[in-house]
Amino acid sequence: MIRPTRRTATEADFTRRRLAQLAVLGLTAGAAPTALPGTASAAAPSEAASAARASAKAPSAGRPHYDRARRLAADDPVLRALVTALTPGPVPPPLPAPAPAPVKLFDNLVLLSTGRVSAMAVLTDDGIVLIDALTSPADAEGVIIPGLRAVGADPAAIRHVVVTHGHADHFGGAQTLADRYGARVHMSAADWDLLARTRPADAPVRDLDIADCEQLTLGGTTIELHHTPGHTPGTVSPVIPVRAGRRHHSAMLWGGLKPPSTVAGLRTLLASVRSFRAVMRRTNVEVELSNHPNDHGLERAEQLRHQPPGAANPFLLGGPRTQRYMAVMDAMLRGHIADAEAAEAA
């Protein structure tokens, strides 16, 4: 079982330390949701600005696909954030975001975030599976470990660290957790190889390879791990069982969003979107998660933190809406492909 600890602060302690920051952002209880600095919403102040940027900057070859994505997104803040994140053209640098306090998105799922990048801890009866490990050993020490304690979980129970892809902001704390708690570190073979070529000095020691469609089971909880290459050669996207009281749901976390620049790479990413949509239908995914603030996720986390008991969970989108999320991604990537093909032909 996950063991509570008495050594550090509670989740309420974390929250109180940040209430003043959140009040400035309009995110304290009773306030209307406001975009957090550093999120996609903050990078593009309005949908009109996002559309104008696309219209002004995107080559005409891709514009019909971007327009279709915006129609699919309509007024859905989660889908609109995705359109903004994938719209080509220069984006103003995001403002620094306060690191949000850890929060349980579901009874067995904890968000641990620096503001710019997030990890998810899956709590099981036999330990913790951590999805991503943030940017550095300092994040492991200062965000992941105290964050777990704040929600009553023992970080010593971390058994597995699943790294979605081989970028430093996702594997940075993995070796610290492996050394301290004996956690096994999982990554696709392609991205272990990527790290051996590009980050040999700071990569974690190569441990376990993730096979496509692999099932990782701990404490009666089985997480599916699917290869979704494109963002990196071996990006992995998990499907995670989550629960709220007696209700059980299936959650997805798209492993890496930023598109590559080549037509071949974009087509690989589009194929991953299509294959993963089929996985989502099979597993009846109703919950969407992200490891970066490109999906209105931090805003939803604050909404969840402050809303009254019994209110609808903002991460529970339902099957049709999660499928529409992927349809928006599909349309935006088609736009990128059309742009890249036009550029190659010019």
C-alpha positions in Angstrom: 0.0 0.0 0.0 1.1 3.6 -0.5 2.3 4.8 3.0 1.7 8.3 4.2 4.6 10.1 5.8 4.7 12.6 8.7 8.0 14.2 7.8 6.9 17.0 5.5 4.0 19.4 4.6 0.6 18.4 3.5 -1.0 19.3 0.2 -2.7 22.2 2.0 0.7 23.6 3.1 1.8 23.6 -0.6 -1.4 25.3 -1.6 -1.2 28.0 1.1 2.3 29.0 0.0 1.0 29.7 -3.5 -2.4 31.2 -2.9 -1.0 34.7 -3.2 0.5 33.8 -6.6 -2.7 32.1 -7.8 -4.8 35.1 -6.6 -2.8 37.3 -8.9 -3.6 34.9 -11.8 -7.3 34.8 -10.9 -7.1 31.1 -9.9 -8.1 31.1 -6.3 -11.4 29.6 -5.2 -14.4 31.5 -6.6 -12.4 33.2 -9.3 -13.0 32.8 -13.0 -10.4 30.5 -14.7 -7.6 32.5 -16.2 -4.7 31.4 -18.3 -1.5 30.6 -16.4 1.6 32.3 -17.6 3.7 29.8 -19.5 0.7 27.9 -20.9 -0.4 27.9 -24.5 -3.2 30.2 -23.6 -0.7 32.7 -22.2 1.5 32.4 -25.3 -1.4 33.4 -27.5 -3.7 35.8 -25.6 -6.8 35.1 -27.6 -8.2 32.7 -30.3 -8.5 35.7 -32.6 -4.8 36.3 -32.2 -4.0 32.7 -32.8 -6.2 32.7 -35.9 -4.6 35.9 -37.1 -1.1 34.4 -36.6 -2.1 31.4 -38.6 -3.6 33.4 -41.4 -0.7 35.8 -41.6 2.2 33.3 -41.2 0.9 29.9 -42.4 1.4 29.2 -46.2 -1.9 28.8 -48.0 -1.2 25.1 -48.6 -1.9 24.3 -45.0 -4.5 26.9 -44.2 -7.6 24.8 -45.1 -6.4 22.2 -42.6 -5.8 24.7 -39.8 -9.2 26.2 -40.5 -10.8 22.8 -40.2 -9.0 22.3 -36.9 -10.4 25.6 -35.5 -13.9 24.6 -36.6 -13.5 21.2 -34.8 -12.2 23.0 -31.7 -15.1 25.5 -31.7 -15.3 27.1 -28.2 -13.8 24.1 -26.4 -10.9 25.6 -24.3 -8.9 22.3 -24.3 -9.1 21.9 -28.0 -8.5 25.6 -28.7 -5.3 25.3 -26.6 -4.2 22.4 -28.8 -4.8 24.5 -32.0 -2.8 27.3 -30.5 0.1 25.0 -29.6 0.3 23.6 -33.1 -0.3 26.8 -35.0 2.9 27.6 -37.1 4.5 30.9 -36.9 6.4 32.9 -34.2 5.0 32.6 -30.7 5.8 35.2 -28.0 8.0 33.6 -25.3 5.8 32.4 -22.4 6.0 34.2 -19.1 7.4 32.4 -16.1 4.8 30.3 -14.4 4.6 29.5 -10.7 5.1 25.8 -10.1 1.7 24.5 -9.1 1.2 22.6 -6.0 0.8 18.8 -6.4 -2.8 17.8 -6.9 -4.6 14.5 -7.3 -6.4 14.6 -10.7 -8.0 11.3 -9.7 -7.8 9.1 -6.6 -4.8 7.3 -8.0 -3.2 9.9 -10.2 -1.1 12.9 -9.0 0.1 15.8 -11.1 3.6 16.9 -10.2 4.6 20.0 -12.2 7.2 22.7 -12.6 4.7 24.8 -14.6 6.5 24.3 -17.9 6.6 20.5 -17.7 4.7 17.9 -15.7 5.0 14.3 -14.4 2.2 12.0 -13.4 2.4 9.6 -10.5 0.1 6.5 -10.7 -0.5 5.2 -7.2 -1.1 1.5 -6.9 -1.4 -1.0 -4.0 2.2 -2.1 -4.5 3.9 1.2 -5.3 4.1 4.1 -7.7 4.6 4.2 -11.4 6.0 7.7 -12.4 5.3 8.9 -15.9 8.3 11.2 -16.7 10.8 12.6 -14.3 10.9 16.4 -15.0 14.1 18.3 -15.9 16.8 17.6 -13.4 18.0 15.9 -10.2 16.9 19.2 -8.5 13.3 18.7 -9.8 13.4 15.1 -8.4 14.5 16.5 -5.0 12.4 19.6 -5.0 9.2 18.7 -6.9 8.6 15.0 -7.2 9.7 13.8 -3.8 8.0 16.5 -1.6 5.1 16.6 -4.0 4.3 12.9 -3.4 4.7 13.4 0.4 2.3 16.3 0.2 -0.5 14.1 -1.1 0.2 11.3 1.4 2.3 9.0 -0.8 5.8 7.7 0.1 8.3 8.5 -2.7 10.3 5.4 -1.6 7.4 3.5 -3.1 8.4 4.6 -6.7 9.0 1.3 -8.4 9.1 2.4 -12.1 9.9 5.6 -14.0 8.4 5.6 -17.5 10.1 8.2 -19.7 7.8 9.2 -22.6 10.7 10.4 -24.7 14.4 11.3 -24.7 14.4 15.0 -24.0 16.0 16.3 -20.9 12.9 17.9 -19.5 11.4 14.4 -19.2 14.3 12.2 -18.1 16.1 14.7 -15.9 15.2 13.3 -12.5 15.1 9.7 -13.5 18.6 8.6 -12.4 18.2 10.3 -9.0 15.0 8.3 -8.3 16.7 5.1 -9.6 19.7 5.6 -7.3 17.7 6.6 -4.2 14.8 4.2 -4.4 15.9 1.5 -6.8 13.3 2.5 -9.4 13.5 0.9 -12.8 13.8 3.3 -15.7 11.8 2.5 -18.9 12.3 4.1 -22.3 11.9 3.0 -25.9 15.0 1.4 -27.4 15.0 4.1 -30.1 15.2 6.9 -27.5 17.7 5.1 -25.4 19.8 5.1 -28.6 19.0 8.8 -29.2 20.3 9.6 -25.7 23.5 7.6 -26.3 24.1 9.8 -29.4 23.0 13.2 -28.1 23.1 13.3 -24.3 25.7 10.7 -23.1 26.8 12.8 -20.2 23.5 13.4 -18.4 21.3 10.5 -19.6 20.1 7.9 -17.1 21.9 4.6 -17.1 20.2 2.4 -19.8 17.8 0.1 -18.0 14.6 -1.3 -19.6 13.4 -1.0 -23.2 9.7 -0.3 -23.8 8.2 -2.6 -26.4 5.3 -1.3 -28.5 1.9 -2.1 -26.8 3.8 -3.3 -23.7 1.7 -3.7 -20.5 3.3 -2.6 -17.2 1.4 -4.0 -14.2 1.9 -3.0 -10.6 -0.4 -3.6 -7.7 -3.3 -4.7 -9.9 -3.0 -1.6 -12.2 -2.0 -2.2 -15.8 -0.7 0.7 -17.9 -0.4 0.2 -21.7 2.6 1.8 -23.3 2.3 2.5 -27.1 5.0 3.7 -29.5 4.0 7.0 -31.1 7.1 8.1 -32.9 7.4 11.5 -34.6 8.2 14.0 -31.8 11.3 11.8 -31.2 12.1 8.4 -32.8 10.8 6.5 -29.9 8.1 8.6 -28.2 5.8 6.5 -26.0 2.2 7.4 -25.1 0.6 5.6 -22.1 -3.0 4.6 -21.5 -3.6 4.7 -17.7 -6.5 3.3 -15.7 -7.8 6.0 -13.2 -10.5 6.0 -10.7 -12.7 8.5 -8.8 -14.5 6.8 -6.0 -16.2 3.8 -7.4 -15.9 5.0 -11.0 -13.1 3.8 -13.2 -12.0 5.5 -16.4 -9.3 5.2 -19.0 -6.8 8.1 -19.5 -4.4 8.9 -22.3 -1.2 10.9 -22.2 0.2 12.0 -25.6 3.9 11.5 -25.2 5.3 14.4 -27.3 3.4 17.1 -29.2 5.9 19.4 -31.0 6.0 18.4 -34.7 9.2 17.7 -36.6 10.2 19.9 -39.5 10.5 17.3 -42.3 7.7 15.8 -44.4 8.9 12.3 -43.5 8.9 13.1 -39.8 5.5 14.7 -40.0 4.0 11.8 -41.8 5.4 9.5 -39.1 3.8 11.6 -36.4 0.4 11.7 -38.3 0.5 7.9 -38.6 1.1 7.7 -34.8 -1.9 9.9 -34.2 -4.1 7.6 -36.3 -2.8 4.4 -34.7 -3.2 5.8 -31.2 -6.8 7.0 -31.9 -7.6 3.3 -32.6 -6.0 2.4 -29.2 -8.1 5.1 -27.6 -11.3 3.7 -29.1 -10.4 0.2 -28.0 -9.7 1.2 -24.4 -12.6 3.6 -24.2 -10.4 6.6 -23.3 -12.3 9.4 -21.6 -9.5 11.4 -20.0 -6.9 13.5 -21.7 -3.5 14.4 -20.1 -0.4 16.1 -21.3 3.2 16.5 -20.0 3.3 20.2 -21.1 0.8 23.0 -20.6 -0.5 22.9 -24.2 -4.0 21.5 -23.4 -5.4 24.0 -20.8 -4.2 21.4 -18.3 -2.8 23.6 -15.6 -5.9 25.8 -15.7 -8.0 22.6 -15.3 -5.8 21.4 -12.4 -6.5 24.7 -10.5 -10.2 24.4 -11.3 -10.2 20.9 -9.9 -8.2 22.0 -6.8 -10.7 24.7 -5.8 -14.0 23.3 -7.0 -16.6 21.9 -4.6 -16.8 18.2 -3.9 -19.0 16.4 -6.4 -18.4 18.8 -9.3 -17.5 17.4 -12.7 -13.8 16.5 -13.1 -12.5 18.9 -15.9 -10.1 16.2 -17.1 -12.9 13.7 -17.8 -13.7 14.8 -21.3 -15.6 11.7 -22.4 -15.0 9.5 -25.4 -16.3 11.7 -28.2 -14.4 14.7 -26.9 -11.1 12.9 -26.6 -11.5 11.6 -30.1 -12.2 15.2 -31.3 -9.0 16.2 -29.5 -7.1 13.7 -31.7 -9.0 14.8 -34.8 -7.9 18.4 -34.2 -4.3 17.2 -33.9 -4.7 15.2 -37.1 -6.0 18.3 -39.0 -3.2 20.5 -37.7 -0.5 18.0 -38.7 -2.0 17.7 -42.1 -1.6 21.5 -42.4 2.1 21.2 -41.4 2.6 18.5 -44.0 0.9 20.6 -46.7 3.2 23.5 -45.7 6.3 21.4 -45.7 5.5 19.9 -49.1 4.9 23.3 -50.6 8.2 24.6 -49.2 10.0 21.6 -50.7 8.4 22.1 -54.1 9.2 25.9 -54.1 
